[in-house]
Amino acid sequence: MINKHYISLSIALLILIATHLASFAQDVNGMKLTETYNYSYVTNKFGAPDRYWSRESEFGLDEKYYYGQNFFRFSNNGFFSTFTLIDNRFAVFTLDLQGGIKVGEPVAKFNQLGFGQLEVKPDGSYYFRGIGDAVFEIFHNDGIITRMVCRFPS
């Protein structure tokens, strides 16, 4: 006969692990990817963009925000799906690591997150694995981050 205590303990551990894993969310300055935002929220959080582009498609509003060479895409009526960071005015993983990770910092800082793993690509850049369906690429020069690109399927 199965002990009810062990079943309860197993369920509790499963919930704890699932909750812990779900708390790691890719974000830029606190804005989580795969969540939906409107123009007002984005500009209140990031400031007025240097350049803005939008169009309606069969899937809804598609928007692109440019801050210098940094790029953010919101598709399907505000679904935060893509970013490219080229300078240090924005940080990733700010919800998981004090100050987050910025361009200009060591790639090794990703090891401080406590989840995911760096995988070396054939060209010497990295993938950061362990954040769901995201394709997260890190480009560097001698171990210092020069660009970060993240894309989620929308």
Secondary structure, DSSP 4 states (H G I P E B T S, - for coil): ---HHHHHHHHHHHHHHHHHHHT---EETTEETTSB--HHHHHHHH-S-SEEEEEEETTEEEEEEEETTEEEEEETTTEEEEEEE-STTSEE-TTTSTT-EETTSBGGGGGGGSS-EEEE-TTS-EEEE-STT-EEEEEEETTEEEEEEEE---
